């Protein structure tokens, strides 16, 4: 098998995308979600906590004035669910939008059911061992170990830095305690997010490089793809050659009216000759055709009053041995001279 050294073509990448094969870092998406959560807590954490506190107080107030029954419990549950949904739904939608946006930025729009279809080639002992000892497994292991180590290290130093702040929590009112803890967590998580972001960018670079390596092509694959998309170069060259010949032949029909004579088979071949002794070394074949083309040439000759000479053997020899717009060969001179003499054109 030839070595895959060529960068994947745009066509192959497009086909891979249609199969759901794209370069996407889930680590980057997770980090983006965490950053958005921290940003929302920083911007709206206090307001959200106050709203939750107000909802809780309202529910406690209702339970003190209502008689417990199935209808009452159902009413309280619906009221609580509606208010909590109204409170948390915007946050959930923002997280969903963040996930979608991160995926679109990395891969663009991808809609494919191929990843959901079973891949039986992945089932088997050899395939399992190959995945188990792949570079991705090693990279993910090192990445997770690094995350654990850095998370522990940053958490340890953050807790030491905020030790005095944690001791002050004992003097805070119970109703304010969750909000104070939340603010301390924000202070501790912000440095951690920066580290996770750096790891995510490294993961993205690795994922992109690994995907590019998997999509590499051999020189033969590049040639085969070109043939499939553009056609075989030999066939295309032959088509261009035939088209050129057709254009020349069509143009040669216009030259029939200037011919000295048209030599015929009489039904299958027609060859138009032209000669000027002052400018030409020999008679020139300016148009030739067979079957239908021969009939067209003869019609044009009759239309422009060009003499038609029936000479089966000479017509066949000229058609087979002389190309369009070429001089006739020396062995054809006697027969051509006899015809020119017959027509009274010998002096030309």
C-alpha positions, 0 to 999 in steps of 0.5 A: 500500500502506498504511503499517504503523504498528500494533504487531503483535497477539499473534495475528500474533506467535503465527503468526510464532512458528509459522513460526520467526520470532522475535527471537533474538540469536546474539551473546548466546548466543555471549557466554553460552557464552564466560562459561560456559567461563571460569567452568568453567575458573576452577572446574574448570580445575586439577582438569581439568588434573590429571586429564588429566595423570594420564591421560597418565601412565597411558598412557605407563606402559602403553605402556612395559609392553605389546607393540605390536600392533593389539589393544594399540593398540585397547585403549589408544585405547578406554581413552584415549577413555573417560577423556577422554569421561568428563572432557569430556562434562560440560563439553560438556553444560553448554555445550549446556544454556547454548545451549538455556537462552539460546534459551528465555529469548529466544524461549520454546519454538519448534518449526517446520520452516518455516525449513528449507523453501526460500524462493524469494523470496530468490533473485534479484538484487533480493533479494540487493541488498536484503539486501546494503544492509540496515540489519542488514548495516550494523549487523553490520559496525559491531558486528564492527568494534567487537568487533575494535577493543575486543578488540585494545585490551583485549588490548594493555593486558592484555598490557602489564599482565601482561608481568612475569607472562609473563616469570616463565613461564620459571621454572615447571616444564614440567608446570605451564606450561599451567595457568599460561598458562590462568590468565593467559588468564583474567585477560586474557579477563575484561575482554573478556567484560564488553565482549562482554556489553555489545555482546551486550545492544545486539545483543539490543535492536537485534534485538528492535526490528528484529523488532517493526518487521518485524512491524508491521501496517497499520490495514487488516491489523488490521481484517482479522485481527479479522474473520477471528478474530471475524467481520464486525461487521455479520454479528455485529450481524445475528446478535445482532439475530436472536437478540433478535427470537427471544427477543422472539417466544418471549416473545410466545407467552406473551402469547397466553393474555392476548389478546382474539382471534387473527386468522388467514389462516387457515393462513399468518398469525396475529396476537394483539391485546389492548386495554384502553380505560382503559390503551391508546390502541389495540389492541396486537399482542402476538404474530404469526407465519407458517406454523409460528409461526402454527400454534403461536399458533393451538394456544395460542389454542385451549388458552386459549380465545382466539377465532380470527377468520378475516380474510385481508386484515386478517391480512396487513395487520397482519403486514406493517405492525405490529411486535411489541408496537406499537399498530395503525395508525389505518387499521386501527381500522375493521376492528379495531372491527368484529371487537371489536363482532362478539365483543361486546367493543366496550365494552372 
